Amino acid sequence: MDRLQSMRVFAKVVEQGSFARAAQALDMSNTVVTRNIADLEAHLGTRLLNRTTRKLSLTETGRQYLERVRQILADIDDADAIASSSARKASGTLRIYCHPGFGQYQLAKLLPLYAATVPDVVLDVTLADHAVDLVEEGFDVGIFMGLQKFDASLIARRLATSNVVLCASPEYVARRGEPLTPVDVSAHDCLNFAFEQLRHSWPVTWENKRVDVPISARLVSNNISVLRQAAFAGMGIMVRSSLTLEDDLTSGRLVQLLKGHHLGRLELSLVYPSRRLLSYKVRSFVDFMTARFPHPESDPWLAQV
């Protein structure tokens, strides 16, 4: 049995969710794929996959084995790339995970710039705000924001800090006036995220102290686009992280209120597996992103408006 091949087949079966799709992706017959999995399970003396006519799922042992297999295969691929004649340039598929806020408002603008420097790299980008295991899910690098958790064994580099601020349209400010202190916000219409902890008050930092300011919500939504359009229309005051607000401030669609006050800070971290051999494609992306954010302790988006 070629254990390396069987490990690759096993990883591909899990990735594709079926023997048939894995066989097609690997350009193998269904019989060869099935034999590789059977030989691997026989060698290990345990079942890795539960399979029925409709569903394929990992056993607990299979889940643990898959994590190690993905690391081993990634290390082998990295070693092969470094040893190959093309090792001096980034190539292959770079799988990136990113928090949706940064992904939609900032990473989307940066990816074309990065892609121009690495013509042989295919970018595979996933945006999600749920918990993500970079290693288990096969990502090369991740961008995490705020309180998102990641494995402590991974390498994490802070990229920047984003302040959470208040904003409104110029039309709203002209009609209702601008709040001069945090307590003034209570007299205004507010556009509120559907978070229970923010439903009745906003925690504004004022004179180095937290003040819970009671609010009156005119609109509540769990979607930033809905709230953003309402803010453009002059419906009320909205809370936004600066990294999602930069274009709206520079264009004048919205204005920042209570400058010098904020509702918190969100740290942005670049995270990637700690491998002895870091591939050129990952290294190129890490270098690109850290060069774009040379002052990780500061808020680069408010500094530009």
Secondary structure by P-SEA (a helix, b strand, c coil): caaaaaaaaaaaaaaaccaaaaaaaacccaaaaaaaaaaaaaaacccccccccccccccaaaaaaaaaaaaaaaaaaaaaaaacccccccccbbbbbbcaaaaacccccaaaaaaaacccbbbbbbbbcccccccccccccccccccccccccbbbbbcbbbbbbccccaaaaaaccccccccccccccccccccccccccccccccccccbbbbbbccccccaaaaaaaaaaccbbbbbcccccaaaaaaccccccccccccbbbbbbbbbcccccccaaaaaaaaaaaaaccccccccccccc
